[in-house]
């Protein structure tokens, strides 16, 4: 008897294309993931490199930097008022008061005051309330490239940026930038605008008292008003005014 032929199983028409589509889908997903990683790396490099490159640009006196907060306010449609003034056109009464109020060792450290930082850490470990150890260079870094508010991440970023800024930009230029991007009230940026807004003067006309009042306003310009100072603000301003008069070699780098 002739041998029985075995019946061949019919292939399901959709089976082969489905398998092929599954094989093709995996490389496509992998490619999308790789593209996303690539763009994330590019963004990370730009975010890191941009402040470093801008710092080099800001060394030149014809460049007039703006702060990150100024840009944010402008984009949000909030008022931004600033008139750039060269540091030689700012009264020594304000320059010296700001230095002695914010960062007495500004002319001597390299962006970070490690002595003050050590003291802050020790006081914090002892449970004391600390003011912080931000130098003028660190505050310049924050204002130019970072964001406000209390944040350990932001503070960690300030340190290398401050060292880089101090390495690239002369002290006198750092102070000039700081005095022109510091906020002295809602939408009031820079020493000249602050002098006009609060005292109806140019920045080079400020008295010792007015310079001290503006200096002690900086930590909290939304609450402290130098044109209508509280008794406590007056007392602090008197201390800073005395320190500015006795500043001596502490302010050599600004002359």
C-alpha positions in Angstrom: 0.0 0.0 0.0 1.3 3.4 -0.8 2.6 5.3 2.2 0.3 7.9 3.6 1.3 11.4 2.9 1.6 13.5 6.0 -0.4 16.7 5.9 1.6 19.8 6.0 0.6 22.3 8.5 -0.5 25.5 7.0 1.3 28.5 8.1 -0.7 31.3 9.6 -0.3 34.1 7.1 0.0 36.7 9.9 2.5 34.8 12.0 5.7 35.6 10.0 5.0 39.3 9.5 4.2 39.6 13.2 7.5 38.0 14.2 9.4 40.3 11.8 7.7 43.4 13.2 8.6 42.4 16.8 12.3 42.1 15.7 12.2 45.5 14.0 10.5 47.2 16.9 13.4 46.5 19.3 16.1 48.3 17.3 13.7 51.3 16.9 13.1 51.5 20.6 16.8 51.2 21.2 17.5 54.0 18.7 15.0 56.3 20.4 16.6 55.7 23.8 20.1 56.3 22.4 18.9 59.6 20.8 17.3 60.7 24.0 20.5 60.0 26.0 22.5 61.8 23.3 20.4 64.9 23.6 20.5 64.8 27.4 24.3 64.7 27.3 24.3 67.6 24.9 22.1 69.7 27.2 24.2 68.7 30.2 27.4 69.8 28.4 25.8 73.1 27.4 24.5 73.8 30.9 28.0 73.2 32.3 30.0 74.9 29.6 27.8 78.1 29.2 28.6 79.7 32.6 32.3 78.9 32.1 32.3 80.5 28.7 30.2 83.5 29.7 32.6 84.1 32.7 35.4 84.6 30.2 33.2 87.0 28.2 32.2 88.9 31.3 35.9 89.8 32.0 35.7 92.4 29.3 34.5 95.8 30.5 32.4 96.6 27.5 30.1 93.6 28.4 27.3 94.4 30.7 26.0 91.1 32.2 22.4 90.6 33.4 21.4 88.3 36.2 19.3 85.1 35.8 16.6 86.7 38.0 16.5 89.8 35.7 16.0 87.5 32.7 13.3 85.5 34.5 11.5 88.6 35.5 11.7 90.1 32.0 10.3 86.9 30.4 7.5 86.9 33.0 6.6 90.4 32.1 7.6 91.9 35.4 9.4 95.3 35.6 13.2 95.3 35.4 14.9 98.6 36.0 18.7 98.8 35.7 21.2 101.5 34.5 24.7 100.2 34.3 27.4 102.3 36.0 31.1 101.7 36.0 32.7 101.0 39.4 34.7 104.2 39.4 31.4 106.1 39.2 30.1 104.4 42.4 30.7 106.2 45.6 33.4 104.6 47.8 30.9 105.0 50.6 28.8 102.3 48.9 31.6 100.1 47.6 33.4 99.9 51.0 30.1 99.4 52.9 29.0 96.6 50.7 32.4 94.9 51.0 32.5 95.2 54.8 28.9 94.1 55.1 28.9 91.2 52.7 32.4 89.9 52.6 35.2 91.5 54.6 37.9 89.2 53.2 36.8 89.8 49.5 40.2 91.1 48.5 42.1 88.3 50.1 40.3 85.0 49.3 40.0 83.2 46.0 36.2 83.1 45.7 35.6 81.2 48.9 36.3 82.3 52.4 37.3 79.0 54.0 37.9 80.6 57.4 34.4 81.9 57.5 33.0 78.7 56.1 34.7 76.7 58.8 33.2 79.0 61.5 29.7 78.6 60.1 30.0 74.8 60.0 31.3 74.8 63.7 28.5 77.0 64.8 25.9 74.9 63.0 27.2 71.8 64.6 26.9 73.5 68.0 23.2 74.2 67.2 23.6 77.9 66.6 21.6 79.8 63.9 24.1 80.8 61.2 24.0 83.5 58.6 25.9 81.6 55.9 29.3 82.0 54.4 28.5 83.3 50.9 31.2 85.6 49.6 30.5 88.4 47.1 32.0 86.2 44.4 29.6 83.3 45.3 26.7 85.7 45.3 27.8 87.0 41.9 27.9 83.4 40.6 24.4 82.8 42.0 22.9 86.0 40.6 24.5 85.4 37.2 23.9 81.7 36.6 21.8 80.1 39.3 18.5 80.5 41.1 17.3 82.0 44.4 16.1 80.3 47.6 17.8 77.9 50.0 19.2 74.8 48.3 22.1 72.5 49.0 22.4 71.7 45.3 22.6 75.4 44.4 25.1 76.0 47.1 27.2 73.1 45.9 27.2 74.7 42.4 28.2 78.1 43.7 31.6 76.8 45.0 33.3 75.8 41.7 31.7 78.7 39.9 33.0 81.2 42.5 36.5 79.7 42.2 36.3 79.9 38.4 35.0 83.5 38.4 37.8 84.6 40.8 40.4 82.9 38.6 39.2 84.6 35.4 37.9 88.0 36.4 39.8 90.6 38.4 38.4 91.5 41.9 37.5 95.1 40.9 35.5 93.8 37.9 33.7 91.2 40.1 32.6 94.0 42.4 31.5 96.1 39.4 29.3 93.2 38.1 27.9 92.5 41.6 26.9 96.1 42.2 25.2 96.2 38.8 23.2 93.0 39.2 22.3 93.1 42.9 18.6 93.6 43.6 17.7 96.6 45.9 14.0 96.2 45.8 11.3 94.7 43.5 12.6 95.2 40.0 15.3 97.6 41.2 18.7 96.3 40.0 22.1 97.9 40.3 23.7 100.6 42.5 22.8 103.6 40.4 19.1 102.6 40.1 19.0 101.9 43.8 20.5 105.3 44.7 18.0 107.1 42.5 15.0 105.1 43.7 15.7 105.2 47.4 17.6 108.6 47.8 17.0 110.5 44.5 20.8 110.6 43.8 23.4 109.1 41.5 25.5 106.3 42.7 28.6 108.6 43.1 26.7 111.0 45.3 25.8 108.7 48.2 26.8 109.7 51.7 28.4 107.3 54.2 25.1 106.8 55.9 23.2 106.1 52.6 25.9 103.7 51.4 25.7 101.8 54.7 21.9 101.6 54.5 22.0 100.3 51.0 24.6 97.7 51.9 22.6 96.3 54.9 19.5 96.1 52.7 21.1 93.6 50.3 20.3 90.4 52.3 16.6 91.0 52.1 15.6 93.9 49.8 12.0 92.9 49.7 11.6 93.5 53.5 14.3 96.1 54.3 13.8 99.7 53.0 16.9 101.9 53.2 14.9 105.1 52.6 12.6 104.2 55.6 14.9 102.1 57.8 13.6 100.5 61.0 15.5 101.1 64.3 17.2 97.7 63.9 18.3 98.5 60.3 19.6 101.9 61.5 21.7 100.1 64.2 23.2 97.6 61.8 23.9 100.4 59.3 25.8 102.3 62.0 28.1 99.3 62.6 28.7 98.9 58.8 29.4 102.7 58.4 32.0 102.5 61.1 33.6 99.4 59.5 33.7 101.1 56.1 35.5 104.1 57.6 38.1 101.8 59.2 38.3 99.4 56.2 41.9 100.4 55.3 43.7 97.5 53.5 40.6 95.4 53.3 39.4 97.4 50.3 42.7 97.8 48.4 41.5 95.7 45.4 38.8 98.1 44.6 41.1 101.1 44.1 
